[in-house]
């Protein structure tokens, strides 16, 4: 069963599905969370955003990160839309968000890691200087 991103987020926030007064605010915060996930390398490389209640979670991600991504978006939206009232709860919420960001990033590095310093490609130029390793 596919779940609407907007509707499931509203449910977590305690907002009825048919109450639309805050939809623009919630959609904006959901898209902010998706932007951060894109910067972490999670989800579509070209980015992702929703505009209404038709987008579903499988449109964004469908692998074993599914629940972590949903939790991250829910926590991030709640933190932005209805922030905690005490500094203790704000800190606890921020730590949960940071832990999920770290876990999602570690998972991405384990599954999609790219060597930032690959072996050089040999040149076809006969006059090019041979590769020398700097020590």
N, C-alpha and C positions, 0 to 999 in steps of 0.2 A: 504494500500500500504506500503510495507516494504521498508525502506530506508537504503542504504549502509552507514555504519558509516564513512568510508573513503570519499566517494563521497560527502556526506552532509557536512562533515567538510571542505573539499576543497572548496565547494561552499561558505560557510560562510567566508572563508579566501580570497575569490575572485580569486580562482585558477580554471581553466577549468578542467572539468572531464577527458579529454583526455591528459592533460599535466601531465606527470608522473615524472618529474625531482626531485620534492620534496617529492614524496610519502614516501620514507624511513624516512625522517625527520618527516613528519606529523604522520606516523604510530607510530614512537617512542614516540612522544608527546602524542598521543591518549592513548597508553599503559601506559604511566606515569600517566595520569589522571585516568585511570581505576584502577591502583594500589592504588592510593590515595583513590578512592571510596571504594575499597575492604577493606582498613584499617579502613574506616569509617563504615563498615558493610553494604554497599550498593552494590547490585548486587550479583552474585554467591559467595558463601562462599569460594570456591576454587580458586577464582580469574578469570580474563578474559583478553584475549588479542586478537588483530587482527593481521593478516599477509598480508591481501590484501583487495580488495574491495568487497569480498563476505559476510563478516560479516554484519549483520543488527542490528538495535537498539533492536529489540525484542529478539535477542540472549542474550543481556546483561540484559535487564529489561523490564517488560511489565506491570507494575502497574501504580498507579497514580503519581509516581515520574518521569515518562517518560520525560516530558518536562524540568524539573529541571536538570535531569541528562544530557540531551542533551546540555542545556545551560552551565552547568558546564564544560563539556568536550570541548565545543567550546571556552569558555573563557580561560580555562587552556591552550589549544593548541595555541590560538592566543597569549597569554601572553608569551609562550615559543618560538613559531615559529617566530612571528613578534611583538616583544615587543613595547610598546608605546615609543615615543621619549622624552617625558617630564616627569618630576617627578610627576606632577599633574595627568597625565593620568595613569602612573604606579600605583600610590596610588589608584586612582579610580578603576582600573582594579582589583587590589589586594583586595579591599574592596568588590567588587561584588563576587569574588571567595570565600572569607571568609564567606560572607553571605549565599551563596548557600551551602557551606560545613556545616554551622551551621544548616540551614533549613533541609538539607538532614539527618543530624545526629539526629535532634529532631524528625523528622518523623519516622526514624528507631527506636528510643527509644520508641515512642508511640505505634508502631505496633509490634515490635519484642523484647521488653524489657525482659530481663531475670534477675531474682533476684540474685544479686551477693552473697548474704548471705542466702541461703535457710536453712530451718529447718534441723537439723541434722537427719540422718537416724539412727534409733535405732539399736544397736548392738545385734546380737544373742548370743554373748558371755555372759554367766551368771556371769562371774567375772569382766566384764567391769564396770568401774565406771559410775554411772548415769550422765547424762548431767546436768551440773550446769551452770547457767548463771552468767557471771562475771559482776559485777556492778561497 
